[in-house]
Amino acid sequence: MLKVVQQKNIPLFTKVTVTSLNKNDAGKITGVALELPNGDERTLNGKSVILATGGFGASKNIIKKYRPDLAGYKTTNQPGATGDGLELAEDIGAELVQMNLIQVHPTVQQDNPHTYLIGEAVRGEGAILVDAQGKRFVNELGTRKIVSNSIVDLPDKSAYLIFDQSVRNRVKAIEFYDHIGLVVTGENVNTLAEKINLSPEVLSQTVSEWNEAVTNKQDNRFGRTTGMERQLSKKPFFAIHIAPAVHYTMGGIHIDKKTHVLDGNGNVIPGLFAAGEVAGGLHGNNRIGGNSISETVVFGRQAGQQSAEYILDKH
Ligand SMILES: Cc1cc2nc3c(=O)[nH]c(=O)nc-3n(C[C@H](O)[C@H](O)[C@H](O)COP(=O)(O)OP(=O)(O)OC[C@H]3O[C@@H](n4cnc5c(N)ncnc54)[C@H](O)[C@@H]3O)c2cc1C
């Protein structure tokens, strides 16, 4: 895409903040106002605008407005996930939908200023979750919502991922997690338990019960049926302290399938398109892993095509 941008001499502005969307008396989009890094303001004229400004996972204010219960949560998102696009669109009459639907990711290491999402692959390859007693408390591969809720219901509101060398061999990302100091290592289950202040007896009992479930392919405690290919028995053993954090905002700007932005009456705002996490309503109440990148590709392309058609058409 960058190559095409260069070939066609398309001006590209980085480190600017779009501060408003402009429209004319007929209600058609005419461009945007923006602020340059030095504070100067500028207007860019255009017959159409595609909003692709991402979600609002890093906006404490918007989260507090729609989900006060999540106001104190940390986030996995980069600081630019401010939800600006939602406010810009709302200011010119766009409708926002399902703003209360916010996905919380269950396994986020957050003991340092930076949060680190510990990917599903760790559980998928066989890790278990234990509470401060060293006991399992949930089917670790339930939906993000179910697993997050069960962690938040624990007295400590956090848990430990426990795994062994065989899981580590399967998940390359663990090398990175360890490299940046997120992983606690124990030569065996007992020493690991001592290092993270869990009862060695209880954790050993939990691991041997889990290994039995893996052998029998039957998790009588929590009904887990996936990520049971290998026992936790290859030394050394590892733990990562995790807790849930805001991860993805399912709600956003109301669009139709051609990415037109709709107002509160369901009418198209002429010249305004939105795609990606800034748009709402595609995922329902549980965005499935992988579906966001797919959304950005599919709807980003659609928005490009539709806005080009709009411009070339009669406008
Ligand atoms: C840690 C992590 C892991 C993830 N893993 C996956 C995964 O494995 N699979 C998957 O499908 N999804 C995953 N997601 C979700 C996915 O990455 C995001 O939903 C997706 O990247 C959003 O893309 P976007 O283009 O809509 O917005 P973004 O990529 O957020 O881009 C929006 C851009 O707009 C800029 N912007 C915002 N406001 C303004 C303004 N006023 N003026 C100018 N610019 C502005 C922002 O700075 C940003 O650069 C993950 C998310 C996180 C945080």
The ligand as a Gaussian input file, in Angstrom:
#p B3LYP/6-31G(d) Opt

LIG

0 1
 C       -2.217000      -6.779000      22.379000
 C       -3.246000      -6.990000      21.297000
 C       -3.282000      -8.179000      20.588000
 C       -4.234000      -8.373000      19.588000
 N       -4.241000      -9.548000      18.897000
 C       -5.135000      -9.722000      17.910000
 C       -5.131000     -10.924000      17.143000
 O       -4.302000     -11.807000      17.356000
 N       -6.066000     -11.053000      16.164000
 C       -7.003000     -10.099000      15.895000
 O       -7.820000     -10.261000      14.995000
 N       -7.034000      -8.954000      16.617000
 C       -6.130000      -8.745000      17.597000
 N       -6.162000      -7.574000      18.325000
 C       -7.136000      -6.539000      17.960000
 C       -6.661000      -5.769000      16.739000
 O       -5.239000      -5.603000      16.773000
 C       -7.284000      -4.361000      16.670000
 O       -8.660000      -4.449000      16.861000
 C       -7.005000      -3.744000      15.297000
 O       -5.595000      -3.600000      15.105000
 C       -7.681000      -2.391000      15.142000
 O       -7.289000      -1.883000      13.897000
 P       -7.831000      -0.487000      13.386000
 O       -7.124000      -0.258000      12.073000
 O       -9.312000      -0.444000      13.412000
 O       -7.344000       0.573000      14.457000
 P       -5.813000       0.891000      15.065000
 O       -4.888000      -0.161000      14.557000
 O       -6.050000       1.086000      16.490000
 O       -5.464000       2.216000      14.297000
 C       -6.124000       3.419000      14.573000
 C       -5.141000       4.566000      14.351000
 O       -5.867000       5.787000      14.359000
 C       -5.108000       6.737000      15.106000
 N       -6.007000       7.800000      15.603000
 C       -6.926000       7.709000      16.601000
 N       -7.541000       8.902000      16.768000
 C       -7.013000       9.759000      15.847000
 C       -7.219000      11.146000      15.521000
 N       -8.131000      11.897000      16.157000
 N       -6.481000      11.692000      14.532000
 C       -5.543000      10.969000      13.855000
 N       -5.301000       9.654000      14.119000
 C       -6.023000       9.059000      15.110000
 C       -4.484000       5.914000      16.220000
 O       -3.385000       6.572000      16.791000
 C       -4.095000       4.649000      15.455000
 O       -2.823000       4.787000      14.862000
 C       -5.199000      -7.361000      19.313000
 C       -5.176000      -6.162000      20.031000
 C       -4.211000      -5.963000      21.010000
 C       -4.208000      -4.670000      21.754000

